[in-house]
């Protein structure tokens, strides 16, 4: 039963990984005017409507990838640590 619960939670984390990336990509697309303003501050020129969409989605996917990697990586690491501790607990009681 423990094996099923741990692997189910891990599967949810893997689904959440892609969901986080998609949400950030769409969020940046919705706020593409802000992305255009940042682009103007950095490079001194504005983007066309198509350029706004492309740059905002690309920036959102890149930022989402970064956030999802940190967040889901931390969750999986903590889950592995917890699983290892639970595997070793019966050994400590046997002594």
Secondary structure, DSSP 8 states (H G I E B T S, - for coil): -HHHHHHHHHHHHHHHHHHHHHHHHHHHHHTHHHHHHHHHHHHS----HHHHHHHHHHHHHHHHHHHHHHHHHHHHHHHHHHHHHHHHHHHHHH-
